[in-house]
Amino acid sequence: MKQLTFFILLISSFFLASCSLFELDNYDAPAETLWGEVVDVATGERVLTDQGSEGIRVRLIETSWGDNVVPNPDFFCMPDGTFQHTKLFKGRYNVQVDGPFIPLLREDERGVPLADETKDIDIEGVTKVRFEVQPFLKVEWVEEPRVSNGKIQAKVRVTRAVSESEFREKIEPMGGYSSSFQNMTDIQLFVSYSATVGYRARDERWSSAIEYSGSSFNSLFGEAITIESNGTIPSGRIVFIRAAARINYDTPRGSGTRRWNYSEPIEVMVP
Amino acid sequence: MKKVYRLALVISVLSTSCVDLDIPPTNIIGDEDLLTNESGMEVYLARMYSHMPFEDFKYMAQWGVEFNSWLGAMGIEGTGEALNRDGISTAFTGERTPYWSMAMTLLRDANYLIENLPLHEDAFPESRYNHYLGEAYFVRAFVFSAMARRFGGVPLVTRVINYPADPEALEVPRASEEETWNQVLADFDQAVELLLPTSPKRGYANRYVALAFKSEAMLYAGSVAKYNETVPGRLTGLGEKTGVRVIGFAENSWRAASIKYFREAYNAAQEIIKSRNYSLYKKRWVANDREAQYQNMVDMFSDLESPENIYVKEYSFPVATHGYDAYSAPFIFKAPLASGTCPTLDFLELFEGFDRYPDGTIKVTTGNSNTQGQYLLYDTPLDFFKDAEPRLRAYVIFPGDRFKGTDIEIRAGVYTGAEPIQPLFNDYSYQAAETRYQHLNAYRANPKTLYLSPREGSSQEVVTYNGTQMTAAGANGPFFDNGEGCLTGLYGRKWLNPDPSFEAGEGRSDQHFVLMRYAEVLLNAAEAAVELALAGEPSPDGADLMQVATQAINDIRERAGASLLSGAITPDENGRNIVRKERRKELALEHKSKWDIRRWRVQHYEGRDGFWGEYRNKDAFSNNTRYRFRGLYPFFSTESGKYFFDARFQWVSLKTFEYNIVDYYFAIPGGEVSKSPVIDQQPNR
């Protein structure tokens, strides 16, 4: 009996020896940080957005990994136009942001690069990156919003942040150009209980929109546009509002996602 | 004793390494057994057919091709036809199991047959040999078209790839979308040429089966080529790794491609029509008899010998079964679940036989919209539906109608206030959808005038009416706290086993599923005809295109008990919408509409006005990328003992769907992209 136990132990020790059961998995945890901001090249102000797939998308490709790398999972800028990723592996990355601004990576119809303003950087420790872009629109509040009977009435001014000629100069070589790209299509008023108000966090009961067809908005650039919330917001509540506007141009091209340029959020007390 | 152990150990070590078993295994079946005789071929075909991506009772859009009948329901994937309480009721933006690797296995089976059957050509008479080869082409065409509808351009694996081999030989990049559809066309054409005109055995394909699926596929291809152009950003792009146009069509080729595909769709459908092998099911149909017309359309789905059936997937208890009745029957037949398929009011509004408001929505009050006037009262709930199109009644169980010999009681609540009754809500908009009956003062006040039930059985609220106790909700609900009752006020009838003696249960259903029927061929011909006329093309076969379309629509309408067209269909957008709307109606709850709204490109916000085939204001049911559907809720009023109906957004288990332009092409499975140096992800993702 003793012999048998011995044999079994002997044989099973072979099994144990073959696997790295007691080895430490010592690959460093991803701990590098990438912090970035997206600013308007003309004014130096950050490009405001919404944290969701309709906002500014950040795409990282770890080029130091090897050939045929698949992009890291996309993430999105915070509403103030900054982004941060604190769990990255050390290495060289291509960083690209897509949002309501002239695309950084511009290619013609056959895929020949025209311009590449994406950044290739080594990420180690805390790496900071700053993208200077040309947003399509600028959206601002004109005056403090007024509240009556549970409805918020706000005045918004929308101006072009990139001139029509410059837009055309940069977008037309990408092919399939249409003059309708520059048409302003809609102004949104997002209302929410949350301070991170935006398209994602909007309350569908109260958020509203004004749509413009064709180039009908062209004469209204720079004018104060009045927009009113839907429904009745219960009294005694504090809500946050943001205005947003977009043109008839999707980024990245082909995604069909037309991203909004946003105003600052403001807090509104509903009496 | 010790020696014995040692000896045994040594022998066991040696024996594993020394014997060279180079003998053909007798228990493995090879080509000589399978590809040389009819019964062997049957085994081979059975394997292919059991892996075909057919969308029947065992297909769920949310899950993909998993051959699983669990939670079986129809039309719940954001098509607006029906709703379901569970997470499976979301827009068709992807499948849990992407149809990719499974497709490759089946393609290999088909390619293997194409390459190896010619070695055994002598074993069969010529027509039989051709038929078997045709089956392989049919399978390949079907698989490529199933993939193309999902992904656009796919790797065109048209040969058996042997492993191991050079990476060169193993890696097949995605072809362009146009090449992919051309391959689908070529394979269908091969199949049509080779297959016998009648199936040599039940369940086998034949020439007309291939033609019918060809017309369906070509209609898809033509529509995509044309309607990609209507999407903001022209839905097309080049793959990053290969530079191939993996989705969409080039600016200078989409027009010619779309016309070519529409012409193929038209010709294929016309060939079936002219063969006169099939006809619309009218065995019990009687002119001007609504009851007979309704019963006729119920029977057509349970009659295996229907002349309308072109291709059918059969089931047989107890060896091959599904569970549709166990999940989608009315609540009183719960076994073990129920109410999986609850049609919407928006769907019902496609049909004739109801009074309407000026904006086209169904009239439930005396005013000009459902916030105005007082509710119209009906003696019984079924009175509301007395003029409804017979086809609708065959597809949908109305409140108070009969099913399996039983009255289907559906009641949202009981109203005890005074008549006439003002609309319960003052806002019925999308934005107000989350304010429900249980939030109303009429329900919450004390004493209250509106009684509702959170659940069935002892949780029912009870009202005393004429000395008897009446439950607030009907026996089938809706219950505001139980999504297993009726959700919308309506139930699906199509596909349910109507036999009163049938006892439903999981894996107890064996009714067949009609994968392709003649009505679709007529609709394919009509749509392709209108699209060709819209493009200014001459008729491919000399027949008057508008006449073909008009005849097809009228034949279908006549059988359905709907009113006939007053004149010929015109070659414009109105004419096209007549055809589209008829398709939305006729082919509802058959796993078809989700592909139709996808190829028409009417699911994203900018195009959603055309969601229903006809024009409907998208803002009435959507908010940017999201959209919702409505129900029709019957209430009992105690003062007169009559019923009234309230039309509002889904009251129980409210579903909000979301669709973006990128969803028109599903993402390629991430693993396939990362492991291959040539497989491209969709360029717009």
Interface residues (C-beta under 8 A of the other chain):
Chain A: Q3 L4 F7 S53 D67 N68 V69 V70 E109 R110 G111 G175 G176 Y199 E204 R205 W206 S207 A209 N230 G231 N248 Y249 D250 P252 R253 G254 S255 G256 T257 R258
Chain B: M1 K2 Y5 L9 V231 P232 G233 R234 L235 T236 G237 L238 K241 G243 I247 G248 E251 D427 S429 Y430 Q431 A432 E434 H604 N623 N624 R626 N660 I661 V662 G670 V673 S674 S676 P677 Q681 P683 N684 R685
